[in-house]
Amino acid sequence: MIAPYFNSLQKCESKELTHKQAIYSYYECNIDVNINNFEPLTFIHSELGQKFILDKDDLFKDYNGKKYF
C-alpha cells in the first residue's frame, strides 16, 4: 500500500536502521518532494470503536535537509 506511493516519487528511497537488535524501516526523501497527494492512513480499533487517521503532516518530518517518513 505505502511502497507503491514512494516508488512513484523517484525522490525517495527505502532505508533501514538497526537499534538495540530491532530493525526499523523508513523512507528518506529529498526535501522538495511533493507529498500533497499522500492519502491519510486510517486505523480502526474495533474494541474502542475508534478511528485513528494519520495524514502527511503526522507522518512526514523535515530534518537536516531531508524529509522522513
Secondary structure, DSSP 8 states (H G I E B T S, - for coil): -HHHHHHHHSSEEEEEEEETTEEEEEEEEETT---TT---EEEEETTTTEEEEE-HHHH-EEETTEEE-
